[in-house]
Amino acid sequence: MWNHLRTAEPLRFISGYLRLFLLSMLLVACSEIRLVGAYDEVTDLGIQQVQGEVSSLFVTLEKNILTNDLQSNSYNNFKNTYNQIDGQIESLQIRCGALPKYNQVLKQVNLLDSNMHLMEKFHRSAGITDTLTIGLLKRTMVVSFRSMIVVQNALKREKIK
Amino acid sequence: MAILNVSDLLNTMLGAAKESAAEKWPVMKDLATLSFKNISQNLVQIELMKLKGTITEEQSKLLIEMQKNAFKMMLLAQETVGLLIVEHTLNAALDAVRAVVNTAVGWTII
């Protein structure tokens, strides 16, 4: 019986320390829990830049309609603008893909990319010739960007903390 | 003659969403209502534009796809803000016991 205790005590002692060590390692690893990556100014500015480009695109389309210059709204005149926006979104995708725990933001950027392609397809298919259409497209893009800004602002508050 | 109207569409969508989201509804209510309002307005406008002959079937499908993407983006925003709240809560809990634990153990483990 004593022999059993003599061998069991050190084991219990070691196992106690091992438990404490493992707990310490776990707490050190968890000293700051991160579920979403930290705020990234480059990403935020990139989103703002794309938003600015898309707003300018809508303003140009709208002005052309209001001045009865419908010819100027043909897709070919906006091909370069769409390409430029595409490039900016691609840069954002690369950056967000490289940042740790940026999956949520990356998913938003991917959906923005999809929406820009759909809008381009819309423009290419039959043109944009009335303000009602622009209103529809604009409202949808506003919801998209607003959702992205909500995330960026939430991440900013985290940085300030 | 137009058949669709914004408030009918909005109420139907809100009712279905509320039932589907169940206990999660209060969390997403504000942003979801805004998105559904937007979708309802757009659906009514698509009908008007179809009647005026200013939109094609392909274009209306593209618009609906865009709406769905925008809605997904809104849900992602909601989800991310939720994750950040959880993150802050967990870190606040660890902060609260940091001094006591570190002093008791004698190591800076938190």
Interface residues (C-beta under 8 A of the other chain):
Chain A: L20 S24 L27 V28 C30 S31 E32 I33 R34 L35 V36 Q104 V105 K107 Q108 L111 L112 S114 N115 L118 M119 K121 F122 S125 A126 T129 D130 L132 T133 G135 L136 L137 R139 T140 M141 V143 S144 R146 S147 M148 V150 V151 A154 L155 R157 E158 K161
Chain B: L31 L34 S35 N38 Q41 N42 Q45 I46 L48 M49 T54 I55 T56 E58 Q59 L62 L63 E65 M66 Q67 N69 A70 F71 K72 M73 M74 L76 A77 E79 T80 V81 L83 L84 V86 E87 H88 L90 N91 L94 V101 V105 W107 I109 I110
